[in-house]
Amino acid sequence: MAKDVKPTRKNLMAIEDRIELSERGHGTLEKKRDGLIMEFMDILDKAQDVRGDLADDYEQAQKKINMARAMEGDVAVRGAAAALEEHPEITTESKNIMGVVVPQIESSRVSKSLDQRGYGVLGTSARIDEAAEAYEDLLESIILAAEVETAMKKMLKEIETTKRRVNALEFKLLPELYESQEYIEQKLEEQEREEIFRLKKIKEKKEQEEADERDAEDADEEEPEQTAASGVPGDD
């Protein structure tokens, strides 16, 4: 790349401006990358807790539903599930974390009281109530896990993008700009030395010409004097 740039002072100034801008951008991106990593680690810790809770809630829900099926039968369990009239509602918003837009999921009508589940209290047993409550807790964990996992994936993607930009500046663009800067500076120094040498030669030539002119003038002035001194005397 360096040899493709014309070694002029204008290009040197342009490259120096690009270097300054790239260095500032590199520093900003490094700070962003480090900030994103810190935020990602916080989300990762939360995600690990959520995953653990989700696994526990799933295991608990499976135990409760299996117990309800064993005690009440599949027909009773399915009938209680079909009686549900108010289904959960989910709304999504967004929040900004270090320039990354991540989802924020809000849920409603997930956890319900006995009279909100649609089936008659007298027609079902506590086993079905426990299974319903366990699955409500599981759904809450799933919603939270979806929010955290999505945020984590978006953060990770942005970290990778930022890292690629940092590396591109650090290992490609900036080295090429430094190389071009050094190349132009060397060429300008060579041109300056050549110009100084040329001017020196011109000065020496001019001084030599002036010296030759002075010698010629001195010779012209001495010639009449010598002629007069050696002239033939006239007849008496």
C-alpha positions in Angstrom: 0.0 0.0 0.0 2.8 2.4 0.9 4.3 2.5 -2.6 0.8 3.2 -4.1 0.8 6.6 -2.4 2.4 9.6 -4.0 5.1 11.0 -1.7 3.7 14.5 -1.3 3.2 16.7 1.8 -0.5 16.9 1.1 -0.8 13.1 1.2 1.4 13.0 4.3 -0.9 15.4 6.1 -4.0 13.4 5.0 -2.4 10.1 6.3 -1.5 11.8 9.6 -5.1 12.9 10.0 -6.3 9.3 9.2 -3.8 7.9 11.8 -5.1 10.3 14.4 -8.7 9.5 13.7 -8.0 5.7 13.6 -6.1 5.8 16.9 -9.0 7.6 18.5 -11.4 5.1 17.0 -9.3 2.2 18.2 -9.2 3.6 21.7 -13.0 4.1 21.7 -13.7 0.6 20.4 -11.3 -0.9 22.9 -13.3 0.8 25.7 -16.5 -0.4 24.2 -15.3 -3.9 23.8 -14.1 -4.0 27.5 -17.4 -2.5 28.7 -19.4 -5.0 26.6 -17.4 -7.9 28.1 -18.1 -6.7 31.6 -21.8 -6.4 30.8 -21.8 -9.8 29.2 -20.2 -11.4 32.2 -22.9 -10.0 34.4 -25.6 -11.3 32.0 -23.8 -14.6 31.9 -23.9 -15.0 35.6 -27.6 -14.2 35.6 -28.1 -16.6 32.7 -26.5 -19.4 34.7 -28.8 -18.8 37.6 -31.8 -18.6 35.3 -30.8 -21.9 33.6 -30.5 -23.6 37.0 -33.9 -22.3 38.1 -35.4 -23.3 34.8 -34.1 -26.9 35.1 -35.4 -27.1 38.7 -38.8 -25.7 37.8 -39.0 -28.1 34.8 -38.1 -31.1 37.0 -40.6 -29.9 39.6 -43.4 -29.4 37.1 -42.8 -32.9 35.6 -43.1 -34.4 39.1 -46.3 -32.6 39.8 -48.0 -33.4 36.5 -47.0 -37.0 36.7 -48.4 -37.2 40.2 -51.6 -35.6 39.1 -52.0 -38.0 36.2 -51.3 -40.9 38.5 -53.8 -39.8 41.1 -56.5 -38.1 39.0 -56.0 -39.6 35.6 -55.2 -38.0 32.2 -58.8 -37.1 31.5 -59.1 -35.0 34.6 -55.8 -33.3 34.0 -56.6 -32.5 30.4 -60.0 -31.2 31.4 -58.5 -28.8 33.9 -56.0 -27.6 31.3 -58.8 -27.1 28.7 -60.8 -25.0 31.2 -58.3 -22.2 31.2 -59.9 -19.0 29.8 -57.4 -16.3 30.4 -54.2 -17.1 28.7 -50.8 -15.4 29.6 -49.9 -12.2 27.8 -46.4 -11.3 26.8 -45.2 -7.8 25.7 -41.7 -7.0 24.6 -39.9 -3.7 24.9 -36.2 -2.9 24.4 -33.4 -1.4 26.4 -30.0 -0.2 25.5 -26.8 -1.7 27.0 -23.6 -0.2 25.7 -25.2 0.6 22.4 -26.8 -2.9 22.1 -30.5 -3.1 21.9 -31.7 -6.1 23.9 -35.3 -7.2 24.5 -37.1 -6.7 27.8 -40.0 -9.2 28.1 -42.9 -8.4 30.4 -45.6 -11.0 31.2 -49.0 -10.9 32.8 -51.7 -13.4 33.7 -49.1 -16.1 34.2 -49.6 -16.9 37.9 -53.3 -17.3 38.7 -55.4 -17.9 41.8 -57.6 -20.9 42.1 -60.7 -19.1 40.9 -58.9 -17.7 37.8 -57.9 -21.1 36.4 -61.3 -21.9 35.0 -61.9 -25.3 36.5 -64.1 -25.8 39.5 -62.4 -26.0 42.8 -64.7 -28.8 44.0 -64.3 -30.9 40.9 -60.5 -31.1 41.1 -57.9 -32.1 43.7 -54.9 -30.4 45.3 -52.7 -32.5 42.9 -54.0 -30.7 39.9 -53.6 -27.3 41.7 -50.0 -28.1 42.5 -49.3 -29.1 38.9 -50.9 -25.9 37.6 -48.9 -23.8 40.0 -45.7 -25.6 39.0 -46.3 -25.0 35.3 -47.0 -21.4 36.0 -43.7 -21.1 37.8 -42.0 -22.9 34.9 -43.6 -20.5 32.3 -42.2 -17.5 34.4 -38.8 -19.1 34.3 -39.0 -19.7 30.5 -40.0 -16.1 29.8 -37.1 -14.8 32.0 -34.7 -17.3 30.3 -35.8 -16.1 26.9 -35.0 -12.5 27.8 -31.6 -13.3 29.3 -30.6 -15.7 26.6 -31.5 -13.3 23.8 -29.7 -10.5 25.5 -26.6 -12.7 25.9 -26.6 -13.7 22.3 -26.9 -10.1 21.1 -24.2 -9.0 23.5 -21.9 -11.8 22.3 -22.5 -10.9 18.7 -21.7 -7.2 19.3 -18.6 -8.2 21.2 -17.4 -10.3 18.3 -18.1 -7.5 15.9 -16.3 -4.9 18.0 -13.3 -7.3 18.5 -13.0 -7.7 14.7 -13.1 -3.9 14.2 -10.4 -3.4 16.9 -8.2 -6.1 15.3 -8.8 -4.6 11.8 -7.6 -1.2 13.1 -4.7 -2.6 15.2 -3.3 -5.2 12.9 -4.3 -4.0 9.4 -5.3 -0.3 8.9 -3.0 1.3 11.4 0.2 -0.6 10.3 -0.6 0.2 6.7 -1.0 3.9 7.6 2.2 3.9 9.6 4.0 2.2 6.7 2.7 4.8 4.3 3.6 7.6 6.6 7.2 6.3 7.0 7.5 5.8 3.2 6.4 9.3 2.4 8.6 10.8 5.1 11.6 8.9 3.7 10.8 10.0 0.1 10.4 13.6 1.2 13.7 13.5 3.0 15.4 12.1 -0.1 13.8 14.8 -2.2 14.9 17.4 0.2 18.5 16.1 0.2 18.5 16.0 -3.6 17.1 19.6 -3.7 19.8 20.8 -1.3 22.5 19.0 -3.3 21.1 20.5 -6.5 21.0 24.0 -5.1 24.6 23.6 -3.8 25.7 22.6 -7.2 23.9 25.5 -8.8 25.5 27.9 -6.2 29.0 26.4 -6.9 28.5 26.7 -10.6 27.4 30.3 -10.3 30.3 31.2 -8.0 32.6 29.5 -10.6 31.1 31.5 -13.4 31.4 34.8 -11.4 35.0 33.9 -10.7 35.7 33.2 -14.4 34.1 36.5 -15.3 36.2 38.4 -12.8 39.4 36.7 -14.1 38.4 37.6 -17.7 37.8 41.2 -16.7 41.1 41.4 -14.9 42.8 39.9 -18.0 41.2 42.5 -20.2 42.4 45.3 -18.0 46.0 44.1 -17.9 46.3 43.6 -21.6 46.2 47.4 -22.5 48.7 48.2 -19.8 51.1 45.6 -21.1 50.7 46.9 -24.7 51.4 50.5 -23.6 54.4 49.4 -21.6 56.0 47.5 -24.5 55.0 50.0 -27.3 57.6 51.2 -30.1 58.9 54.8 -29.5 58.2 57.4 -32.2 60.9 59.1 -34.6 62.6 62.3 -33.3 
